[in-house]
Amino acid sequence: MVRLQTRAIGDVRVSAIGLGAMPMSVRGHMPNGAQSIRTIHAALDAGVTLIDTADAYTPDHTAIGHNERLIATALDQWGGDRDSVLVATKGGHTRTSGGGWDVDGRPEYIKAACDRSLKALGVDAIGLYQHHRPDPTVPYEETIGALRDLLDAGKIRMAGVSNADTAQIRLANEVLGGRLASVQNEFSPRFRASEPELSLCAELGIAFLPWSPLGGIGQAHALGNRHVAFAEIAAARGVSPFQVCLAWELAQAPVVIPIPGASRPESVIDSAGAAGLTLSEDELAGL
Ligand SMILES: NC(=O)c1ccc[n+]([C@@H]2O[C@H](COP(=O)([O-])OP(=O)(O)OC[C@H]3O[C@@H](n4cnc5c(N)ncnc54)[C@H](OP(=O)(O)O)[C@@H]3O)[C@@H](O)[C@H]2O)c1
């Protein structure tokens, strides 16, 4: 088995580059089931030991858990050591009949969503359970209190939050009694506004998982054209601009673990290579 550079989420070591599984459940983008399984297996065979998913990653609201079930199937069919893989899922986002997104941060909803994710993933405990997005109608401490209860009940091994600002990160860590393991916020060359949250995570030793690290589904392919400095270093190094982008994110702090999305094996194999790419101080200064 290939061994990539590892980083920590709580007391678990995972590959420094994870797999974002969302593109395999997005209407209009998703591949057929066989290609999705091949993509997940390609990630695992390349040494990726972190897969990010969510109950709400589904082509439509009638198939909540689509992406989680896909991952469970891929792991069942994989010949490697599935205990070496951390599957991180999320709850708190809902899907509407028109294909839109909503939130529900009520503690009773979060607990029911977690039970549904346990079933979809086919596990007794979820490795990392992340609250997906704050619900402005529910006090944040009440929502995060549900995560604390799930931790205490042993239904989840680690707790994380997503789309949280610095005050919410501090509050979540307090409610969880210092057990906040991860923060997942958007961060990429085109979206750098979450630098304060990244810095706070580095200070507190909490894993920071950049989402849409390449600019997002449907936009990632243009990375090299939109951010020429990344393309220039990539050309000089003989690697893809995607690898340079992910290596730049890894260089921001030792707590950073990007989760690039993929629906093709080629994408994930290339992205995994970023775990072995170290950029020089000069190169980083130019980015
Ligand atoms: N917490 C949140 O609110 C939130 C929001 C959005 C996303 N996320 C998570 O973050 C993950 C990543 O974000 P994302 O998927 O939206 O966007 P992304 O990672 O910025 O871009 C994904 C796209 O990049 C392409 N790609 C990836 N690596 C490549 C490579 N090495 N070479 C060429 N193309 C490459 C993939 O193409 P192919 O599809 O052709 O393989 C994929 O469609 C998601 O999968 C999801 O798990 C979380």
The ligand as an SDF file (V2000), in Angstrom:
LIG
                    3D

 48 52  0  0  0  0  0  0  0  0999 V2000
  -18.6120   21.9090    3.9920 N   0  0  0  0  0  0  0  0  0  0  0  0
  -19.1390   22.4410    2.9310 C   0  0  0  0  0  0  0  0  0  0  0  0
  -20.0380   23.3070    3.0210 O   0  0  0  0  0  0  0  0  0  0  0  0
  -18.6600   22.0010    1.5820 C   0  0  0  0  0  0  0  0  0  0  0  0
  -19.0550   22.6940    0.4260 C   0  0  0  0  0  0  0  0  0  0  0  0
  -18.5620   22.2420   -0.8060 C   0  0  0  0  0  0  0  0  0  0  0  0
  -17.7030   21.1510   -0.8470 C   0  0  0  0  0  0  0  0  0  0  0  0
  -17.3580   20.4790    0.3010 N   0  0  0  0  0  0  0  0  0  0  0  0
  -16.4460   19.3200    0.2920 C   0  0  0  0  0  0  0  0  0  0  0  0
  -15.2270   19.7090   -0.2920 O   0  0  0  0  0  0  0  0  0  0  0  0
  -14.9040   18.8150   -1.3530 C   0  0  0  0  0  0  0  0  0  0  0  0
  -14.1100   19.5100   -2.4190 C   0  0  0  0  0  0  0  0  0  0  0  0
  -14.8220   20.5890   -2.9700 O   0  0  0  0  0  0  0  0  0  0  0  0
  -15.4650   20.5310   -4.4330 P   0  0  0  0  0  0  0  0  0  0  0  0
  -15.5690   19.1270   -4.8530 O   0  0  0  0  0  0  0  0  0  0  0  0
  -16.6850   21.3680   -4.3550 O   0  0  0  0  0  0  0  0  0  0  0  0
  -14.4520   21.3540   -5.3440 O   0  0  0  0  0  0  0  0  0  0  0  0
  -12.9120   21.2190   -5.7270 P   0  0  0  0  0  0  0  0  0  0  0  0
  -12.2520   20.1690   -4.9360 O   0  0  0  0  0  0  0  0  0  0  0  0
  -12.3560   22.5790   -5.6780 O   0  0  0  0  0  0  0  0  0  0  0  0
  -13.0240   20.7940   -7.2610 O   0  0  0  0  0  0  0  0  0  0  0  0
  -13.5360   19.5540   -7.6080 C   0  0  0  0  0  0  0  0  0  0  0  0
  -13.3360   19.3150   -9.0820 C   0  0  0  0  0  0  0  0  0  0  0  0
  -11.9710   19.4240   -9.3900 O   0  0  0  0  0  0  0  0  0  0  0  0
  -11.6070   18.4680  -10.3430 C   0  0  0  0  0  0  0  0  0  0  0  0
  -10.2560   17.9760   -9.9610 N   0  0  0  0  0  0  0  0  0  0  0  0
   -9.8500   17.6230   -8.7360 C   0  0  0  0  0  0  0  0  0  0  0  0
   -8.5560   17.2560   -8.7400 N   0  0  0  0  0  0  0  0  0  0  0  0
   -8.1390   17.3870  -10.0200 C   0  0  0  0  0  0  0  0  0  0  0  0
   -6.8920   17.1690  -10.6630 C   0  0  0  0  0  0  0  0  0  0  0  0
   -5.8140   16.7820   -9.9590 N   0  0  0  0  0  0  0  0  0  0  0  0
   -6.8260   17.3720  -12.0060 N   0  0  0  0  0  0  0  0  0  0  0  0
   -7.9060   17.8120  -12.6990 C   0  0  0  0  0  0  0  0  0  0  0  0
   -9.1130   18.0480  -12.1180 N   0  0  0  0  0  0  0  0  0  0  0  0
   -9.2270   17.8440  -10.7950 C   0  0  0  0  0  0  0  0  0  0  0  0
  -12.5910   17.3370  -10.2440 C   0  0  0  0  0  0  0  0  0  0  0  0
  -12.9190   16.9290  -11.5550 O   0  0  0  0  0  0  0  0  0  0  0  0
  -13.6210   15.5330  -11.9070 P   0  0  0  0  0  0  0  0  0  0  0  0
  -14.9820   15.5980  -11.2820 O   0  0  0  0  0  0  0  0  0  0  0  0
  -13.6410   15.5440  -13.3930 O   0  0  0  0  0  0  0  0  0  0  0  0
  -12.7960   14.4190  -11.3120 O   0  0  0  0  0  0  0  0  0  0  0  0
  -13.7610   17.9200   -9.4680 C   0  0  0  0  0  0  0  0  0  0  0  0
  -14.9600   17.9870  -10.1870 O   0  0  0  0  0  0  0  0  0  0  0  0
  -16.2740   18.3100   -1.8180 C   0  0  0  0  0  0  0  0  0  0  0  0
  -16.1600   17.1340   -2.5910 O   0  0  0  0  0  0  0  0  0  0  0  0
  -16.9670   18.1320   -0.5100 C   0  0  0  0  0  0  0  0  0  0  0  0
  -16.5490   16.9030    0.0950 O   0  0  0  0  0  0  0  0  0  0  0  0
  -17.8280   20.9040    1.4980 C   0  0  0  0  0  0  0  0  0  0  0  0
  1  2  1  0
  2  3  2  0
  2  4  1  0
  4  5  1  0
  4 48  2  0
  5  6  2  0
  6  7  1  0
  7  8  2  0
  8  9  1  0
  8 48  1  0
  9 10  1  0
  9 46  1  0
 10 11  1  0
 11 12  1  0
 11 44  1  0
 12 13  1  0
 13 14  1  0
 14 15  2  0
 14 16  1  0
 14 17  1  0
 17 18  1  0
 18 19  2  0
 18 20  1  0
 18 21  1  0
 21 22  1  0
 22 23  1  0
 23 24  1  0
 23 42  1  0
 24 25  1  0
 25 26  1  0
 25 36  1  0
 26 27  1  0
 26 35  1  0
 27 28  2  0
 28 29  1  0
 29 30  1  0
 29 35  2  0
 30 31  1  0
 30 32  2  0
 32 33  1  0
 33 34  2  0
 34 35  1  0
 36 37  1  0
 36 42  1  0
 37 38  1  0
 38 39  2  0
 38 40  1  0
 38 41  1  0
 42 43  1  0
 44 45  1  0
 44 46  1  0
 46 47  1  0
M  CHG  2   8   1  16  -1
M  END
$$$$
